Amino acid sequence: MTNELEEQSLSTTAERRVVVSAAGSAPDKDWVIVTRGLTREYDMGGEIVRALRGVDLAVRRNEYVAIMGPSGSGKSTLMNIVGCLDTPNAGEYWLNGQLVSEMKDDKLARVRNKEIGFVFQTFNLLPRASALHNVELPLVYAGVSSAERKERAFEALKAVQLGERVHHRPNELSGGQRQRVAIARALVNRPSILLADEPTGNLDSTTSEEIMRVFEHLASTGQTVIMVTHEPDIAAHARRVVVLRDGVIASDDRREKFAAKMGF
C-alpha cells in the first residue's frame, strides 16, 4: 500500500495544472483539496494587506504535503482557509468535492468539524483528564455513544503508538507523548485531512523527529496530512513541499528536489 500511495503523491505538475485550471467544475474524487485563484485581503486601518494573491493548489487524497514560507508569506492565511476557519475574497476552494468557499458560517463549521482534524503547536489538553478522555472529547460534542467513543479513542491512540498510555494524564506524559495525544484527538473523527500548524514548535529536535515519524506512519496508512511550518528541515519530512512567498506559490517540489535545494 505504501508504494501505491507514494506513487499517487508524485503526480506531475502538469496534471495539477489541469485540475486547477478547470474553474467552476468539481474536481475528481481523487483530489481532496483544490484551490483556484485563491485571494485574501485584509483592511488594516485603511491599508489593504494582500495576504494571498491567487493561489492555485491541488492535493491528492493520501498525500503528505508541507506548506512553508517566511513570516508574511501567506501560509497562515492559506492554512486558515484550508481549515475552513476563514473564507477567501475571491477564488474557489473545493474540499472533498464540496465548494466550501461559498458556504455560510454555520455550514462551514459543520464541514470543518467533519472533514478536518487540527493539530497545533500547543497541545490544548485537559490537564486532569486521561489521554483516552482527551481524545474522546470531539466525539462527546458529536453525540457519539460512550461505548463507541471509548473504542474509537483507543483506536486513535493505538494509531499514534500510545495504546499503553491511555489512562495517563498529560503531566505523566512526555512532550512528544502529549503531542501524540493531540494528534489522536485530531484523528478520532476520521477526518478527510489532518491539518498540522507548526506541530513541532514547542518540541526539541529529538522529540520533533519522533512526531515526524508519527506523521509519516499515518501518511503511509492512507491519511492525508497537510503540515504548515517555517522550518525547512521539518518540511523535508513531507513527500511534497509547497513554498509560499508574498502570497503566491513560489515552488512546489517533491521531497527529494526540495531537500537538494536546501542542501540536506
C-alpha positions as a LaTeX table, in Angstrom:
\begin{tabular}{lrrr}
\hline
Residue & $x$ (\AA) & $y$ (\AA) & $z$ (\AA) \\
\hline
Met1 & 0.00 & 0.00 & 0.00 \\
Thr2 & 2.84 & 2.37 & 0.82 \\
Asn3 & 4.25 & 2.21 & $-2.72$ \\
Glu4 & 0.83 & 2.87 & $-4.21$ \\
Leu5 & 0.30 & 5.92 & $-2.00$ \\
Glu6 & 3.83 & 7.15 & $-2.72$ \\
Glu7 & 3.14 & 6.91 & $-6.46$ \\
Gln8 & $-0.10$ & 8.86 & $-6.05$ \\
Ser9 & 1.71 & 11.60 & $-4.18$ \\
Leu10 & 4.12 & 12.15 & $-7.08$ \\
Ser11 & 1.59 & 13.17 & $-9.72$ \\
Thr12 & 3.01 & 15.66 & $-12.19$ \\
Thr13 & 2.85 & 19.43 & $-12.07$ \\
Ala14 & 1.13 & 19.33 & $-15.47$ \\
Glu15 & $-1.63$ & 17.14 & $-14.02$ \\
Arg16 & $-2.15$ & 19.60 & $-11.18$ \\
Arg17 & $-2.38$ & 22.49 & $-13.64$ \\
Val18 & $-5.19$ & 20.72 & $-15.48$ \\
Val19 & $-7.08$ & 20.26 & $-12.19$ \\
Val20 & $-6.77$ & 23.87 & $-11.04$ \\
Ser21 & $-7.48$ & 25.35 & $-14.49$ \\
Ala22 & $-10.99$ & 23.86 & $-14.72$ \\
Ala23 & $-12.66$ & 26.79 & $-12.92$ \\
Gly24 & $-16.21$ & 26.20 & $-11.73$ \\
Ser25 & $-16.10$ & 22.43 & $-12.10$ \\
Ala26 & $-15.92$ & 19.95 & $-9.25$ \\
Pro27 & $-12.57$ & 18.11 & $-9.17$ \\
Asp28 & $-12.28$ & 14.36 & $-9.46$ \\
Lys29 & $-12.77$ & 12.49 & $-6.16$ \\
Asp30 & $-9.03$ & 11.69 & $-6.02$ \\
Trp31 & $-8.32$ & 15.37 & $-5.26$ \\
Val32 & $-9.23$ & 16.21 & $-1.67$ \\
Ile33 & $-8.07$ & 19.87 & $-1.81$ \\
Val34 & $-8.28$ & 22.15 & $-4.85$ \\
Thr35 & $-7.92$ & 25.95 & $-4.76$ \\
Arg36 & $-8.25$ & 28.13 & $-7.84$ \\
Gly37 & $-7.19$ & 31.77 & $-7.86$ \\
Leu38 & $-7.50$ & 31.99 & $-4.09$ \\
Thr39 & $-7.27$ & 35.61 & $-2.94$ \\
Arg40 & $-7.48$ & 37.03 & 0.58 \\
Glu41 & $-7.19$ & 40.69 & 1.51 \\
Tyr42 & $-7.47$ & 42.42 & 4.87 \\
Asp43 & $-8.26$ & 46.05 & 5.65 \\
Met44 & $-5.78$ & 47.03 & 8.35 \\
Gly45 & $-6.84$ & 50.52 & 9.40 \\
Gly46 & $-7.41$ & 51.66 & 5.85 \\
Glu47 & $-4.38$ & 49.87 & 4.45 \\
Ile48 & $-5.15$ & 46.84 & 2.27 \\
Val49 & $-2.94$ & 43.84 & 3.02 \\
Arg50 & $-2.95$ & 41.25 & 0.23 \\
Ala51 & $-2.18$ & 38.04 & 2.09 \\
Leu52 & $-2.98$ & 35.69 & $-0.83$ \\
Arg53 & $-2.70$ & 36.83 & $-4.44$ \\
Gly54 & $-4.19$ & 33.99 & $-6.47$ \\
Val55 & $-3.13$ & 30.62 & $-5.06$ \\
Asp56 & $-3.68$ & 27.51 & $-7.19$ \\
Leu57 & $-3.17$ & 24.32 & $-5.22$ \\
Ala58 & $-4.20$ & 20.70 & $-5.76$ \\
Val59 & $-3.64$ & 17.95 & $-3.20$ \\
Arg60 & $-4.46$ & 14.33 & $-3.88$ \\
Arg61 & $-6.15$ & 12.16 & $-1.33$ \\
Asn62 & $-3.49$ & 10.37 & 0.80 \\
Glu63 & $-0.73$ & 12.91 & 0.10 \\
Tyr64 & 1.63 & 14.23 & 2.78 \\
Val65 & 2.31 & 17.89 & 1.97 \\
Ala66 & 4.23 & 20.60 & 3.82 \\
Ile67 & 3.36 & 24.26 & 3.28 \\
Met68 & 6.16 & 26.58 & 4.30 \\
Gly69 & 7.37 & 30.12 & 3.90 \\
Pro70 & 8.72 & 33.06 & 5.91 \\
Ser71 & 6.62 & 35.31 & 8.12 \\
Gly72 & 4.21 & 37.28 & 5.94 \\
Ser73 & 4.29 & 34.78 & 3.09 \\
Gly74 & 0.61 & 33.92 & 3.44 \\
Lys75 & 0.99 & 30.39 & 4.80 \\
Ser76 & $-1.09$ & 31.06 & 7.93 \\
Thr77 & $-3.84$ & 32.67 & 5.84 \\
Leu78 & $-3.82$ & 29.71 & 3.47 \\
Met79 & $-3.98$ & 27.32 & 6.44 \\
Asn80 & $-6.97$ & 29.18 & 7.87 \\
Ile81 & $-8.82$ & 28.94 & 4.56 \\
Val82 & $-7.91$ & 25.28 & 4.00 \\
Gly83 & $-9.03$ & 24.63 & 7.60 \\
Cys84 & $-12.39$ & 26.37 & 6.96 \\
Leu85 & $-11.57$ & 28.96 & 9.63 \\
Asp86 & $-11.67$ & 31.80 & 7.08 \\
Thr87 & $-13.05$ & 32.41 & 3.60 \\
Pro88 & $-11.37$ & 33.97 & 0.54 \\
Asn89 & $-12.33$ & 37.28 & $-1.07$ \\
Ala90 & $-12.12$ & 35.63 & $-4.48$ \\
Gly91 & $-11.38$ & 32.25 & $-5.98$ \\
Glu92 & $-12.58$ & 28.72 & $-5.30$ \\
Tyr93 & $-11.81$ & 26.23 & $-2.56$ \\
Trp94 & $-13.01$ & 22.66 & $-3.02$ \\
Leu95 & $-12.66$ & 20.29 & $-0.05$ \\
Asn96 & $-13.53$ & 16.65 & $-0.63$ \\
Gly97 & $-15.77$ & 17.57 & $-3.55$ \\
Gln98 & $-17.56$ & 20.43 & $-1.76$ \\
Leu99 & $-17.26$ & 24.08 & $-2.81$ \\
Val100 & $-16.66$ & 25.41 & 0.69 \\
Ser101 & $-15.51$ & 28.89 & $-0.43$ \\
Glu102 & $-19.17$ & 29.83 & $-1.00$ \\
Met103 & $-20.56$ & 28.37 & 2.23 \\
Lys104 & $-22.05$ & 30.41 & 5.07 \\
Asp105 & $-20.51$ & 30.22 & 8.54 \\
Asp106 & $-22.84$ & 27.59 & 10.02 \\
Lys107 & $-22.42$ & 25.15 & 7.13 \\
Leu108 & $-18.69$ & 25.87 & 7.04 \\
Ala109 & $-18.46$ & 24.95 & 10.73 \\
Arg110 & $-20.19$ & 21.61 & 10.09 \\
Val111 & $-17.80$ & 20.81 & 7.24 \\
Arg112 & $-14.81$ & 21.83 & 9.39 \\
Asn113 & $-15.86$ & 19.55 & 12.25 \\
Lys114 & $-16.43$ & 16.60 & 9.93 \\
Glu115 & $-13.62$ & 16.91 & 7.40 \\
Ile116 & $-10.64$ & 18.39 & 9.26 \\
Gly117 & $-8.57$ & 17.29 & 12.22 \\
Phe118 & $-6.39$ & 20.06 & 13.70 \\
Val119 & $-3.01$ & 19.69 & 15.40 \\
Phe120 & $-1.38$ & 22.79 & 16.90 \\
Gln121 & 1.98 & 23.52 & 18.48 \\
Thr122 & 0.22 & 23.95 & 21.85 \\
Phe123 & $-1.32$ & 20.64 & 22.83 \\
Asn124 & $-4.52$ & 22.08 & 24.40 \\
Leu125 & $-5.13$ & 19.01 & 26.56 \\
Leu126 & $-7.30$ & 18.92 & 29.68 \\
Pro127 & $-4.72$ & 18.54 & 32.50 \\
Arg128 & $-6.89$ & 16.41 & 34.80 \\
Ala129 & $-8.27$ & 14.12 & 32.11 \\
Ser130 & $-6.67$ & 10.90 & 30.90 \\
Ala131 & $-5.28$ & 10.55 & 27.39 \\
Leu132 & $-8.34$ & 8.47 & 26.50 \\
His133 & $-10.80$ & 11.12 & 27.74 \\
Asn134 & $-8.90$ & 13.92 & 25.99 \\
Val135 & $-9.17$ & 12.02 & 22.71 \\
Glu136 & $-12.87$ & 11.24 & 23.32 \\
Leu137 & $-13.85$ & 14.91 & 23.64 \\
Pro138 & $-14.70$ & 15.65 & 19.97 \\
Leu139 & $-16.97$ & 12.59 & 19.99 \\
Val140 & $-18.71$ & 13.81 & 23.15 \\
Tyr141 & $-19.60$ & 17.04 & 21.32 \\
Ala142 & $-20.72$ & 14.99 & 18.30 \\
Gly143 & $-23.15$ & 12.99 & 20.44 \\
Val144 & $-21.44$ & 9.61 & 19.94 \\
Ser145 & $-22.34$ & 6.91 & 22.47 \\
Ser146 & $-19.97$ & 6.22 & 25.37 \\
Ala147 & $-19.02$ & 2.72 & 24.19 \\
Glu148 & $-18.24$ & 3.87 & 20.65 \\
Arg149 & $-16.34$ & 6.90 & 21.95 \\
Lys150 & $-14.01$ & 4.74 & 24.02 \\
Glu151 & $-13.46$ & 2.27 & 21.18 \\
Arg152 & $-12.65$ & 4.96 & 18.62 \\
Ala153 & $-10.45$ & 6.92 & 21.05 \\
Phe154 & $-8.48$ & 3.77 & 21.87 \\
Glu155 & $-8.04$ & 3.05 & 18.12 \\
Ala156 & $-6.75$ & 6.60 & 17.57 \\
Leu157 & $-4.27$ & 6.29 & 20.44 \\
Lys158 & $-3.03$ & 2.97 & 19.08 \\
Ala159 & $-2.53$ & 4.64 & 15.69 \\
Val160 & $-0.02$ & 7.04 & 17.31 \\
Gln161 & 1.65 & 4.26 & 19.34 \\
Leu162 & 0.11 & 5.24 & 22.69 \\
Gly163 & $-2.06$ & 2.19 & 23.28 \\
Glu164 & $-0.33$ & 1.57 & 26.61 \\
Arg165 & $-0.72$ & 5.14 & 27.88 \\
Val166 & $-4.49$ & 5.57 & 27.60 \\
His167 & $-5.06$ & 6.17 & 31.32 \\
His168 & $-2.13$ & 8.56 & 31.83 \\
Arg169 & $-2.78$ & 12.27 & 32.39 \\
Pro170 & $-0.82$ & 14.92 & 30.47 \\
Asn171 & 1.57 & 15.59 & 33.39 \\
Glu172 & 2.51 & 11.88 & 33.31 \\
Leu173 & 3.48 & 12.06 & 29.64 \\
Ser174 & 6.49 & 13.50 & 27.81 \\
Gly175 & 6.13 & 16.43 & 25.41 \\
Gly176 & 6.19 & 14.09 & 22.44 \\
Gln177 & 3.57 & 11.84 & 24.01 \\
Arg178 & 1.32 & 14.83 & 24.75 \\
Gln179 & 1.55 & 15.89 & 21.10 \\
Arg180 & 0.69 & 12.35 & 20.06 \\
Val181 & $-2.43$ & 12.52 & 22.23 \\
Ala182 & $-3.31$ & 15.75 & 20.43 \\
Ile183 & $-2.78$ & 14.01 & 17.08 \\
Ala184 & $-5.00$ & 11.12 & 18.17 \\
Arg185 & $-7.71$ & 13.61 & 19.18 \\
Ala186 & $-7.48$ & 15.16 & 15.71 \\
Leu187 & $-7.86$ & 11.71 & 14.12 \\
Val188 & $-10.77$ & 10.43 & 16.20 \\
Asn189 & $-13.46$ & 11.95 & 13.92 \\
Arg190 & $-11.81$ & 10.20 & 10.95 \\
Pro191 & $-11.25$ & 13.45 & 9.03 \\
Ser192 & $-10.51$ & 13.81 & 5.33 \\
Ile193 & $-7.37$ & 15.80 & 6.15 \\
Leu194 & $-5.10$ & 16.16 & 9.16 \\
Leu195 & $-4.01$ & 19.81 & 9.30 \\
Ala196 & $-0.95$ & 20.42 & 11.49 \\
Asp197 & 0.10 & 24.00 & 12.27 \\
Glu198 & 3.74 & 24.18 & 13.43 \\
Pro199 & 3.30 & 20.83 & 15.22 \\
Thr200 & 6.91 & 20.76 & 16.47 \\
Gly201 & 7.09 & 24.42 & 17.50 \\
Asn202 & 7.25 & 23.61 & 21.24 \\
Leu203 & 9.40 & 20.49 & 20.95 \\
Asp204 & 13.13 & 19.84 & 20.98 \\
Ser205 & 14.83 & 18.35 & 17.92 \\
Thr206 & 14.74 & 14.73 & 19.15 \\
Thr207 & 11.05 & 14.92 & 20.02 \\
Ser208 & 10.33 & 16.71 & 16.74 \\
Glu209 & 11.78 & 13.72 & 14.88 \\
Glu210 & 9.51 & 11.46 & 16.94 \\
Ile211 & 6.42 & 13.43 & 15.83 \\
Met212 & 7.59 & 13.43 & 12.21 \\
Arg213 & 7.76 & 9.64 & 12.35 \\
Val214 & 4.14 & 9.60 & 13.56 \\
Phe215 & 3.02 & 11.72 & 10.60 \\
Glu216 & 5.00 & 9.54 & 8.19 \\
His217 & 3.32 & 6.44 & 9.63 \\
Leu218 & $-0.14$ & 7.99 & 9.32 \\
Ala219 & 0.55 & 9.05 & 5.73 \\
Ser220 & 1.76 & 5.54 & 4.89 \\
Thr221 & $-1.57$ & 4.14 & 6.10 \\
Gly222 & $-3.64$ & 6.46 & 3.91 \\
Gln223 & $-4.21$ & 9.63 & 5.97 \\
Thr224 & $-3.97$ & 12.92 & 4.05 \\
Val225 & $-1.60$ & 15.17 & 6.04 \\
Ile226 & $-1.07$ & 18.90 & 5.47 \\
Met227 & 1.65 & 20.40 & 7.65 \\
Val228 & 2.34 & 24.13 & 7.95 \\
Thr229 & 5.86 & 25.03 & 9.11 \\
His230 & 8.56 & 27.65 & 8.73 \\
Glu231 & 11.35 & 25.12 & 9.30 \\
Pro232 & 12.89 & 23.60 & 6.14 \\
Asp233 & 14.23 & 20.53 & 7.95 \\
Ile234 & 10.74 & 19.74 & 9.26 \\
Ala235 & 9.13 & 20.41 & 5.86 \\
Ala236 & 11.59 & 17.99 & 4.25 \\
His237 & 9.87 & 15.09 & 6.04 \\
Ala238 & 6.79 & 15.54 & 3.84 \\
Arg239 & 6.58 & 13.87 & 0.44 \\
Arg240 & 5.93 & 17.22 & $-1.22$ \\
Val241 & 6.81 & 20.78 & $-0.18$ \\
Val242 & 4.89 & 23.88 & $-1.30$ \\
Val243 & 6.71 & 27.16 & $-0.61$ \\
Leu244 & 4.76 & 30.42 & $-0.38$ \\
Arg245 & 6.27 & 33.83 & $-0.86$ \\
Asp246 & 4.43 & 37.17 & $-0.95$ \\
Gly247 & 1.05 & 35.47 & $-1.19$ \\
Val248 & 1.80 & 33.21 & $-4.15$ \\
Ile249 & 3.28 & 29.75 & $-4.59$ \\
Ala250 & 6.99 & 30.19 & $-5.26$ \\
Ser251 & 7.76 & 26.47 & $-5.66$ \\
Asp252 & 6.05 & 23.10 & $-5.44$ \\
Asp253 & 8.53 & 20.23 & $-5.28$ \\
Arg254 & 8.84 & 16.60 & $-4.37$ \\
Arg255 & 10.75 & 15.96 & $-1.16$ \\
Glu256 & 13.95 & 14.94 & $-2.96$ \\
Lys257 & 14.14 & 18.10 & $-5.07$ \\
Phe258 & 13.33 & 20.34 & $-2.10$ \\
Ala259 & 15.97 & 18.66 & 0.06 \\
Ala260 & 18.55 & 19.09 & $-2.72$ \\
Lys261 & 17.69 & 22.81 & $-2.96$ \\
Met262 & 18.14 & 23.17 & 0.80 \\
Gly263 & 21.40 & 21.22 & 0.77 \\
Phe264 & 20.15 & 18.43 & 3.03 \\
\hline
\end{tabular}
